């Protein structure tokens, strides 16, 4: 990772999807990069043996007095964004704001979605809009 990036990824989720967020956090932080890929240059630096530290708010913000500033700083310092997508996430103002902020800071190239429940682009596909799993800023990026 480059010097100004403290986290390999910021995990955005709603409390209803906390189990999925914890699973993704553990799985990604303990993932071993295949030896054949180690040392390769990426847009965010050279690949090592692990992806690096991931930001998960329950693990990182316990002592912060200014959550809004702390979240923005973590988004600024994250090489990528992992969004735990579900109908609850699609309706969450916090998830929507985190995704919007990340897109403004870094663009859409390093945004990854883990669909925990629901259907992507439900309304566009003629499905019940309540099944939508993508927060609004992601819907705009997928069009």
Secondary structure, 3 states (H helix, E strand, C coil): CCCCCCECEEEECCHHHHHHHHHHHHHHHCCECCCCCCCCEECCEECCCECCCEECHHHHCCCCCCHHHHHHHHHHCECCEEEEECHHHHHCHHHHHHHHHHHHHHCCCCEEEEECCCECCCCCCCCCHHHECCCHHHHHHHC
